[in-house]
Amino acid sequence: MTIYFINWVAYYELKMIQYLKKKYKIKNIT
C-alpha cells in the first residue's frame, strides 16, 4: 500500500510538471 501510494504521488507530480511546462512553456523547473 505504501509503495503504491509513493508511486502514485511521483506519477502525479511528474504529470503536473509536464502540464505546467506546456501551460507556461517553462524549460526548466527547479
CHARMM-style PDB file with segment names, atoms N, HN, CA, C and O in Angstrom:
ATOM      1  N   MET     1       0.839  -1.202   0.000  1.00  0.00      PROA
ATOM      2  CA  MET     1       0.000   0.000   0.000  1.00  0.00      PROA
ATOM      3  C   MET     1       0.875   1.254   0.000  1.00  0.00      PROA
ATOM      4  O   MET     1       0.638   2.193  -0.760  1.00  0.00      PROA
ATOM      5  N   THR     2       1.881   1.251   0.859  1.00  0.00      PROA
ATOM      6  HN  THR     2       2.073   0.488   1.476  1.00  0.00      PROA
ATOM      7  CA  THR     2       2.748   2.429   0.933  1.00  0.00      PROA
ATOM      8  C   THR     2       3.505   2.638  -0.367  1.00  0.00      PROA
ATOM      9  O   THR     2       3.611   3.758  -0.865  1.00  0.00      PROA
ATOM     10  N   ILE     3       4.034   1.537  -0.918  1.00  0.00      PROA
ATOM     11  HN  ILE     3       3.948   0.626  -0.513  1.00  0.00      PROA
ATOM     12  CA  ILE     3       4.789   1.639  -2.167  1.00  0.00      PROA
ATOM     13  C   ILE     3       3.885   2.141  -3.286  1.00  0.00      PROA
ATOM     14  O   ILE     3       4.300   2.974  -4.091  1.00  0.00      PROA
ATOM     15  N   TYR     4       2.662   1.644  -3.343  1.00  0.00      PROA
ATOM     16  HN  TYR     4       2.324   0.967  -2.689  1.00  0.00      PROA
ATOM     17  CA  TYR     4       1.716   2.073  -4.368  1.00  0.00      PROA
ATOM     18  C   TYR     4       1.432   3.558  -4.233  1.00  0.00      PROA
ATOM     19  O   TYR     4       1.371   4.277  -5.231  1.00  0.00      PROA
ATOM     20  N   PHE     5       1.257   4.019  -2.999  1.00  0.00      PROA
ATOM     21  HN  PHE     5       1.306   3.434  -2.189  1.00  0.00      PROA
ATOM     22  CA  PHE     5       0.959   5.429  -2.760  1.00  0.00      PROA
ATOM     23  C   PHE     5       2.125   6.308  -3.198  1.00  0.00      PROA
ATOM     24  O   PHE     5       1.920   7.351  -3.819  1.00  0.00      PROA
ATOM     25  N   ILE     6       3.346   5.890  -2.878  1.00  0.00      PROA
ATOM     26  HN  ILE     6       3.513   5.043  -2.374  1.00  0.00      PROA
ATOM     27  CA  ILE     6       4.525   6.663  -3.273  1.00  0.00      PROA
ATOM     28  C   ILE     6       4.623   6.737  -4.790  1.00  0.00      PROA
ATOM     29  O   ILE     6       4.909   7.798  -5.344  1.00  0.00      PROA
ATOM     30  N   ASN     7       4.385   5.614  -5.463  1.00  0.00      PROA
ATOM     31  HN  ASN     7       4.152   4.752  -5.012  1.00  0.00      PROA
ATOM     32  CA  ASN     7       4.436   5.601  -6.923  1.00  0.00      PROA
ATOM     33  C   ASN     7       3.373   6.518  -7.510  1.00  0.00      PROA
ATOM     34  O   ASN     7       3.632   7.196  -8.505  1.00  0.00      PROA
ATOM     35  N   TRP     8       2.182   6.555  -6.916  1.00  0.00      PROA
ATOM     36  HN  TRP     8       1.972   6.004  -6.108  1.00  0.00      PROA
ATOM     37  CA  TRP     8       1.102   7.406  -7.409  1.00  0.00      PROA
ATOM     38  C   TRP     8       1.455   8.870  -7.249  1.00  0.00      PROA
ATOM     39  O   TRP     8       1.211   9.681  -8.143  1.00  0.00      PROA
ATOM     40  N   VAL     9       2.031   9.204  -6.104  1.00  0.00      PROA
ATOM     41  HN  VAL     9       2.228   8.545  -5.378  1.00  0.00      PROA
ATOM     42  CA  VAL     9       2.419  10.597  -5.865  1.00  0.00      PROA
ATOM     43  C   VAL     9       3.493  11.029  -6.856  1.00  0.00      PROA
ATOM     44  O   VAL     9       3.425  12.128  -7.406  1.00  0.00      PROA
ATOM     45  N   ALA    10       4.477  10.177  -7.086  1.00  0.00      PROA
ATOM     46  HN  ALA    10       4.533   9.284  -6.640  1.00  0.00      PROA
ATOM     47  CA  ALA    10       5.548  10.502  -8.026  1.00  0.00      PROA
ATOM     48  C   ALA    10       4.984  10.674  -9.435  1.00  0.00      PROA
ATOM     49  O   ALA    10       5.377  11.593 -10.153  1.00  0.00      PROA
ATOM     50  N   TYR    11       4.070   9.797  -9.829  1.00  0.00      PROA
ATOM     51  HN  TYR    11       3.751   9.051  -9.245  1.00  0.00      PROA
ATOM     52  CA  TYR    11       3.447   9.881 -11.146  1.00  0.00      PROA
ATOM     53  C   TYR    11       2.634  11.166 -11.268  1.00  0.00      PROA
ATOM     54  O   TYR    11       2.693  11.843 -12.295  1.00  0.00      PROA
ATOM     55  N   TYR    12       1.879  11.505 -10.230  1.00  0.00      PROA
ATOM     56  HN  TYR    12       1.832  10.955  -9.396  1.00  0.00      PROA
ATOM     57  CA  TYR    12       1.055  12.708 -10.242  1.00  0.00      PROA
ATOM     58  C   TYR    12       1.927  13.951 -10.349  1.00  0.00      PROA
ATOM     59  O   TYR    12       1.611  14.871 -11.104  1.00  0.00      PROA
ATOM     60  N   GLU    13       3.029  13.984  -9.593  1.00  0.00      PROA
ATOM     61  HN  GLU    13       3.286  13.237  -8.979  1.00  0.00      PROA
ATOM     62  CA  GLU    13       3.925  15.137  -9.643  1.00  0.00      PROA
ATOM     63  C   GLU    13       4.554  15.275 -11.021  1.00  0.00      PROA
ATOM     64  O   GLU    13       4.704  16.384 -11.532  1.00  0.00      PROA
ATOM     65  N   LEU    14       4.924  14.142 -11.625  1.00  0.00      PROA
ATOM     66  HN  LEU    14       4.802  13.240 -11.210  1.00  0.00      PROA
ATOM     67  CA  LEU    14       5.518  14.174 -12.956  1.00  0.00      PROA
ATOM     68  C   LEU    14       4.535  14.749 -13.966  1.00  0.00      PROA
ATOM     69  O   LEU    14       4.910  15.568 -14.805  1.00  0.00      PROA
ATOM     70  N   LYS    15       3.273  14.321 -13.889  1.00  0.00      PROA
ATOM     71  HN  LYS    15       2.968  13.655 -13.207  1.00  0.00      PROA
ATOM     72  CA  LYS    15       2.257  14.826 -14.805  1.00  0.00      PROA
ATOM     73  C   LYS    15       2.010  16.312 -14.573  1.00  0.00      PROA
ATOM     74  O   LYS    15       1.796  17.056 -15.530  1.00  0.00      PROA
ATOM     75  N   MET    16       2.034  16.752 -13.334  1.00  0.00      PROA
ATOM     76  HN  MET    16       2.208  16.148 -12.556  1.00  0.00      PROA
ATOM     77  CA  MET    16       1.835  18.170 -13.032  1.00  0.00      PROA
ATOM     78  C   MET    16       2.964  19.004 -13.620  1.00  0.00      PROA
ATOM     79  O   MET    16       2.722  20.083 -14.161  1.00  0.00      PROA
ATOM     80  N   ILE    17       4.200  18.510 -13.518  1.00  0.00      PROA
ATOM     81  HN  ILE    17       4.396  17.633 -13.079  1.00  0.00      PROA
ATOM     82  CA  ILE    17       5.342  19.232 -14.080  1.00  0.00      PROA
ATOM     83  C   ILE    17       5.204  19.338 -15.593  1.00  0.00      PROA
ATOM     84  O   ILE    17       5.442  20.401 -16.167  1.00  0.00      PROA
ATOM     85  N   GLN    18       4.820  18.245 -16.237  1.00  0.00      PROA
ATOM     86  HN  GLN    18       4.626  17.382 -15.771  1.00  0.00      PROA
ATOM     87  CA  GLN    18       4.645  18.263 -17.690  1.00  0.00      PROA
ATOM     88  C   GLN    18       3.540  19.238 -18.078  1.00  0.00      PROA
ATOM     89  O   GLN    18       3.663  19.950 -19.074  1.00  0.00      PROA
ATOM     90  N   TYR    19       2.455  19.275 -17.292  1.00  0.00      PROA
ATOM     91  HN  TYR    19       2.356  18.696 -16.482  1.00  0.00      PROA
ATOM     92  CA  TYR    19       1.346  20.179 -17.570  1.00  0.00      PROA
ATOM     93  C   TYR    19       1.785  21.627 -17.426  1.00  0.00      PROA
ATOM     94  O   TYR    19       1.447  22.470 -18.257  1.00  0.00      PROA
ATOM     95  N   LEU    20       2.536  21.914 -16.374  1.00  0.00      PROA
ATOM     96  HN  LEU    20       2.811  21.229 -15.699  1.00  0.00      PROA
ATOM     97  CA  LEU    20       2.991  23.285 -16.159  1.00  0.00      PROA
ATOM     98  C   LEU    20       3.963  23.711 -17.248  1.00  0.00      PROA
ATOM     99  O   LEU    20       3.949  24.865 -17.676  1.00  0.00      PROA
ATOM    100  N   LYS    21       4.806  22.789 -17.699  1.00  0.00      PROA
ATOM    101  HN  LYS    21       4.818  21.852 -17.351  1.00  0.00      PROA
ATOM    102  CA  LYS    21       5.740  23.116 -18.775  1.00  0.00      PROA
ATOM    103  C   LYS    21       4.982  23.488 -20.039  1.00  0.00      PROA
ATOM    104  O   LYS    21       5.348  24.439 -20.729  1.00  0.00      PROA
ATOM    105  N   LYS    22       3.923  22.738 -20.346  1.00  0.00      PROA
ATOM    106  HN  LYS    22       3.626  21.965 -19.786  1.00  0.00      PROA
ATOM    107  CA  LYS    22       3.144  23.019 -21.551  1.00  0.00      PROA
ATOM    108  C   LYS    22       2.364  24.317 -21.399  1.00  0.00      PROA
ATOM    109  O   LYS    22       2.252  25.094 -22.347  1.00  0.00      PROA
ATOM    110  N   LYS    23       1.825  24.552 -20.207  1.00  0.00      PROA
ATOM    111  HN  LYS    23       1.916  23.920 -19.437  1.00  0.00      PROA
ATOM    112  CA  LYS    23       0.972  25.712 -19.994  1.00  0.00      PROA
ATOM    113  C   LYS    23       1.783  27.005 -19.985  1.00  0.00      PROA
ATOM    114  O   LYS    23       1.391  27.997 -20.600  1.00  0.00      PROA
ATOM    115  N   TYR    24       2.914  26.985 -19.286  1.00  0.00      PROA
ATOM    116  HN  TYR    24       3.232  26.179 -18.787  1.00  0.00      PROA
ATOM    117  CA  TYR    24       3.703  28.205 -19.134  1.00  0.00      PROA
ATOM    118  C   TYR    24       4.954  28.199 -19.996  1.00  0.00      PROA
ATOM    119  O   TYR    24       5.719  29.163 -20.007  1.00  0.00      PROA
ATOM    120  N   LYS    25       5.159  27.074 -20.738  1.00  0.00      PROA
ATOM    121  HN  LYS    25       4.538  26.290 -20.729  1.00  0.00      PROA
ATOM    122  CA  LYS    25       6.327  26.948 -21.606  1.00  0.00      PROA
ATOM    123  C   LYS    25       7.621  27.201 -20.837  1.00  0.00      PROA
ATOM    124  O   LYS    25       8.467  27.991 -21.256  1.00  0.00      PROA
ATOM    125  N   ILE    26       7.754  26.522 -19.715  1.00  0.00      PROA
ATOM    126  HN  ILE    26       7.067  25.880 -19.374  1.00  0.00      PROA
ATOM    127  CA  ILE    26       8.966  26.628 -18.903  1.00  0.00      PROA
ATOM    128  C   ILE    26       9.886  25.463 -19.256  1.00  0.00      PROA
ATOM    129  O   ILE    26       9.473  24.303 -19.225  1.00  0.00      PROA
ATOM    130  N   LYS    27      11.124  25.779 -19.588  1.00  0.00      PROA
ATOM    131  HN  LYS    27      11.460  26.721 -19.613  1.00  0.00      PROA
ATOM    132  CA  LYS    27      12.049  24.721 -19.986  1.00  0.00      PROA
ATOM    133  C   LYS    27      12.563  23.971 -18.768  1.00  0.00      PROA
ATOM    134  O   LYS    27      12.657  22.743 -18.788  1.00  0.00      PROA
ATOM    135  N   ASN    28      12.894  24.696 -17.713  1.00  0.00      PROA
ATOM    136  HN  ASN    28      12.818  25.693 -17.697  1.00  0.00      PROA
ATOM    137  CA  ASN    28      13.470  24.052 -16.529  1.00  0.00      PROA
ATOM    138  C   ASN    28      12.695  24.457 -15.290  1.00  0.00      PROA
ATOM    139  O   ASN    28      12.467  25.643 -15.052  1.00  0.00      PROA
ATOM    140  N   ILE    29      12.288  23.466 -14.498  1.00  0.00      PROA
ATOM    141  HN  ILE    29      12.473  22.502 -14.692  1.00  0.00      PROA
ATOM    142  CA  ILE    29      11.628  23.727 -13.226  1.00  0.00      PROA
ATOM    143  C   ILE    29      12.502  23.154 -12.118  1.00  0.00      PROA
ATOM    144  O   ILE    29      12.740  21.947 -12.060  1.00  0.00      PROA
ATOM    145  N   THR    30      12.975  24.030 -11.242  1.00  0.00      PROA
ATOM    146  HN  THR    30      12.782  25.010 -11.290  1.00  0.00      PROA
ATOM    147  CA  THR    30      13.859  23.573 -10.171  1.00  0.00      PROA
ATOM    148  C   THR    30      13.176  23.742  -8.837  1.00  0.00      PROA
ATOM    149  OT1 THR    30      13.754  23.415  -7.801  1.00  0.00      PROA
TER     150      THR     30
END
